Amino acid sequence: MKVKRRSKRELVKKFKDYGFHIWAIVVLANVLLAYSLSFYFQAAKNTYFFGTTTEEKKTAVFYIETTPTPTPLGPIMNIAFSVPGIGSGGGNLKPLHKTRDVTFFLYATGVNASNFNVKPLYVLKSKARFDDNVDSPTYTLYMNPYIDLGSAVKDGDYQVSFRTNQSFRTLIKDKPTDVQGKFLSIQRGFKTQSETIKKEKVILGDLTPLEGDNIAGLDDYRVFALCYGEGSKTSDCPSPNIADLNDDGVVDSLDYNILVINYKQLASMGIPVPTIYIAPTRSKVSRTSYLKSPTPKKNNDEAKPSPTPTIAPEKPSVASLAGGIIFFLLVIVAGVVGFVLFKANPKFRSLIKGVLSSKIGPASPSATPSAQAP
């Protein structure tokens, strides 16, 4: 039995007779269903705060998932300081090492904390991070707003000094001319915040030993001379980073000038410094290719900075899913109403058929054999 092949015009006619509007509603419903599903799944896409313009920041919707700050074991201290040769004012704005070691020395209030022979009550180690955010009030400073001094530190008043890589101890004072340090009241659960702490500037030049001895001696200058220029590549230099005072990967005249200026500052304070007659003459060499950042050692006494907020994916909301479903149902209801009107209302049916016929065009009548004259 042969299957009769239908012409294109017959298929179009059959399609129209079945109800072209039904097919249009089905296609539209499927398109809207696909759009609703896409809307639901795309709702979980991340919206990032970083890299947007100021206007985008005002209207952006973003979700930040943070780890709760742990309960401090001891008093909390907030500190920020500048390093000569690094930061604004003609210094290096992109230091190679974004993190520095910081050691705190806590002294009793009745002692001369400037005297190196006086032993501190507590010695604590922590970290400070370079702030490269141009909108931050501590821009180009090394800072740590959350330094847990540990459970061993008792509440009370202390004189506090600190040192970082290559620097002498800096005693926090009310005035630079004061002999005694400023009394800082440390209480458990409260931050020790002071404008003086946030504006401290360290003095560089304590190069040896690596942990510092708070003495400006000939050994410090000898190490600098051995590590100057190409000397940083030799075994005579105890550490490739030790003489790079501005942390730009090169030991050159800039570092030498920083050293001389800082020694002059110590001399103006009445602290003995070595006499420097001749500057190192070794040619400079870039060490950026083989500089290695020091790996921080784990220490239970180290203060733990506040955890950095991380961008978390936005979870799809129930409202977005419900809105998509309701919209889809409204489309289905509209289709059903249209179908009922098409079947029950002749005028509406004539209108729809007229519109569809005008779009497709009238179909040519089928050819019929002409009647023969008798």
N, C-alpha and C positions, 0 to 999 in steps of 0.2 A: 504494500500500500504506500503510495507516494504521498509525502507531506507537501501540501501546497505552500509554496513560498509566498510570503506577503511582500507587497511593495512597500516602499518607505511611506508613501502617502496613506496606505492602509494602516500601517502601524501608528502613524500620527493620529489618524481618525479614531483608531481603537483607544489610543491613549486619551484623547479628548472625551470619548464616550464614557470611559471609566471614571473620569473626573480629574482634570488636570490640577485642580486646586488641592485635591487630596495628596498628590505627589509633592506639590509645593510645600504643603504643611509638614509632610514627613521629612523632606530635605531640611527645611528650616528648623524643625525640632532637633534633628541630628546635629546640625551646626551649633545650635545653642547648647546642646548637651556637651559637645566637645569643648565649647568655650567655658562652660561651668566647671568641667573637670580640670581644664588647664588653669582656670582661676584658682581653684582649690589647691592644686599642687604648687603653683607658683607663689602662693602666699607664704611659703616657708623660705623663700629666697632671701639671702642676707642683704641688708642695707648697711653699707659701711660709712662710717663717719670720717675716716681718714681720706685725704685727697680731695675733699669737696670744697666748693667755694663758700664764702661767708653767707651768701643768700641760701645756698643749699643746706648749710648747717642749721639755719633757722627753721626750715621746713622738713628736714630729714627726720625720719622715724627710725630709731636704732635702739637695740637692746644690748645691755652690757651685763655679762654674767661675772660676778666677782666672787672670789673666795672670801669667806668671813675672816676678818682680822682676828688672829689668835689672842687669847687673853695674855697680856704681858706678864712675864715672870718677875719683872722689877720695874723701876722707874723708867720713863721714856724721855729721850732727849732728841731735839730737832736741831740739826746743824747744817750750815752751808758756808763755804769758804772759797776764795779765789786763789789761783796759783799764778805767780809771775810768769809772763810770757805766754799764757794760755788765756784766751777769752777776748772780750772787747777791749778797745784801747790799743789796737795795733798788735795784739797777740794772736796766737794760733787758734782759729775758730774750729778746727777739726783735728783735735788730738787723736793719736792712734789708739790710745787706751782710754776707753770711756769709763772705766772703773778704777778707783784707787783704794789702797788699803788705808785705814785710819785707825790710829791707836789713841785711846783716851787714858789720861792720868788724873785720878781724883785724889786731892790732897785735903788734909784737915785745914780748918780756917785759921789756925794759930801758927802756921809755919810759913817759911819763905819758899813758895812753890817755884821761884825762878832759880833757886839753887839746885844744881843737878845732884848734889850729894844728899838732898832730902828725899827720902823714899816716899812714894805715893801710897795711899791706903789701898787703892784698887787700880789695876791695869786691865783695860778691856779693849778688845779688837773688833772692828766692824768694817764696813765698806761705804764708799761715797761714789755717786754716779754723776757724770758730767751732764748738765742740763743744756741741751741744744734746742729747746723749744723757745722760739723768738718771742712768743706771747707770755712766757713765764716770768714772774718777778725775780727768779733766780737764774735767769739766762746767763750762760757761760760760767756758772759757778758749779762747783762740785757739792752735791747735797745729799742728805739722807734725812727725810722728815720723821722716820720711825726707827729710832735706835733703842732697842731694849737693853738696858744696862744689867739685866740679870737679877736673879733672886738673891745673890750674895751681897749686893749693894743695899745698905740700910738707908732708910729715910733720914734726911738731915741736910745741913749746909756744907758745901764743898767748894774748894777752888778747883777749877777744871782746866787742864791744858790738853792739847792734842798735837799729833804730828801725822804727816802723810809721807808718801814716797819722796825722798831727797830733801825733806824739809826739817828744820829745827822745830822744837816744841813751841807751840803758840799758847801762851797763857791768856785766857779770856779775862779782860780787864774792863773797868768802867772808862778809864782814860789811859792813853798810851804811856803817860808819865808815871802812873801808879806803880809802886813796887809790888804790892800785894794784888792777887787776883780778885776778881769780882766773886762775891759769895752767891752761889747758885743754890737755891732751895730745891732739893730733889725729893719728891713724894711719890709713893707708889700709886700708879694709875693715872698720874697727871703728867702732861708734857712739860719739860723744862724748856720754855721758849723765850728767847731774848733777841732783840734787834741786834745786840752786840755780837751774838753768835752768828747770826745770818750774814754779817758783813765782815767777818774775819778774813785776813789776808796772811797767808803763810810766808815764811822766809826760806828760800832754798839755799842749799850748799852743804848740808850734812849728808855726804855721799858714802862714807864708810865709818863703821860697818853698815851692812844693808839695813839693819834694824835701827841704826842711828845711835849716836852717843851724846848728842846735843852739844858738841864741841866743834868749833870752826878751827881746824888744825891743818898743818901741812899735809897730813895724810889725805885729807879731802881734796886739796888742790892737786896732789900727786896723782890721785885716781883720775881726776878730770883730765890732766895732761896726757896720761897714758891712753885714755879712751877718746881723745880728740881726733877727729877726722878718720884716717885709715886705721888709727890705733884701736878703734872699736872692733876691728875684725881680728885682732891679735889675741894671743893668750895672756898678754899683760893686762888687758882690760878685764876686771872681775865680772862684769855684766854688760851686755851690749846696750842696755837701756839706762844705765846708771848716770851717764853724763848728758843725756838728751833731756835737758831741763824743760824745753818747750814742747816736747813730745811730738816732733814733726818728722822723725826718722832720720835726722841728720845732726851730727855733733859738729857745730861750726861756730863762727864768730857770734851768732845770736845767743847761743848758750853761754859763751864766754862773757858777753856783756851782762847777761842775767846774773851770772855768778859774781861778777865784780860789783854790780849795783847792790846785790843783796848783802855782800860782805861790808860794803860801805854803810848800809843801814844798820848792821850789827855794830859796827865801830861807833856810829853816832849814838848808840844806846850804851856805850861803855863796855861792850863785850870784845875781848881780844880776838883778832882775826889775823891770818897769815898775810905777810906782805908779798904782793905779786909784782914782780919787776918786768917779766917778759911773758907775753901771751904765747900759747902753744902755736907752733908753725906747721903742723901736719895738715896736708890738704884734706878737705872735707870729702866725705863719701856717703852716699845714700845707703841706709840700712833697712829701708822699708821692706825689701823683698824677703828678709830673713828675720824680721822682728817677731818675737813670740810673746804673746800676752801671758803673764804669770797665771798659773792655775791656782785659784784660791783653795786653801786647805780648810777642811771641815773643822770647826771649833765650836764646842758647846757654849762657849762664852760669847760667841759672835752675835751681835744684834741682828735681828731679822727685819729687813725692810718690808714695808707694806707690799703685798702681792700686787703685780701689775694687772689692771683690768684687761680682760680678753673679750673680744667680740664673739658673741654666741649667736648661732642661727635663730632667727625669729620663729617661734612656734606658730603653726597655723591656728588661727583663732576659730572658735566655734561660730562666731558671728559671720565670718566670711563663707563658711560652708553652708550655713543656714540660708544666707542671702542667695547663693547660687541655686540651691534647691528650690526656694520659693519662686525665683525668677523663671526657672525651668517649668514649674507647675503652672505659672500664669500663662506661659506660652502654650502649653497643652490645652488649658481651658479655653484660650482664645481660638485655638484651632477647632476644638469641638463646637464652640458657638458658631463659628463660621460655617462648619459643615452642616449643622442643623438649619441655619438660615438658608443655605444653598438648596437643601432638600425641601424645606417647608415654604419658602417665600419665592414665588415665581419671578417677581421683579428683581430680587437680589440675584437669583440664578441667571436671569437674562443679562443682568449687568456684568456678572463675572464672565459669562460666555462671550459677551461682546468684547470685553477687554482682552480676553485670551485670543479670540479670533482676530482682533486687530493686530495683535503682536505676531501671530503665526501666519496669517493670511488665509484667504479662502481656499479651500481645496477644490481642485479641478474635478468636474464630474466624470464619472467613469464612462469610457467610450462604449456606446451601444450600437449594434448594427442597425443601419437605416432600413426602414420598411421598404420592401420592394413593391413596386406598382403591380397590381394584378394584371 
